[in-house]
């Protein structure tokens, strides 16, 4: 799976709300602030086929930026870039 620049931009914005994210299967990203006073839903182009949790979204995005146009593969509890 390849992430579009729009999706990466949305993930960067979501990381300002909460550093962690749980991505559920489908074409939508959801996030809630730690104080539970901000809820965000964003439609994306890509479709995730399995549930995926990222503890430190900023660190994940930093890793993605090291390899432009990287392909992601999800196996078990890991993401391969």
Secondary structure, DSSP 8 states (H G I E B T S, - for coil): -B--HHHHHHHHHHHHH-S-EEE-SEEEEEEE-TTS--EEEEEEEEEE-S-EEES-HHHHHHHHHHSTT-B-EEETTEEE-
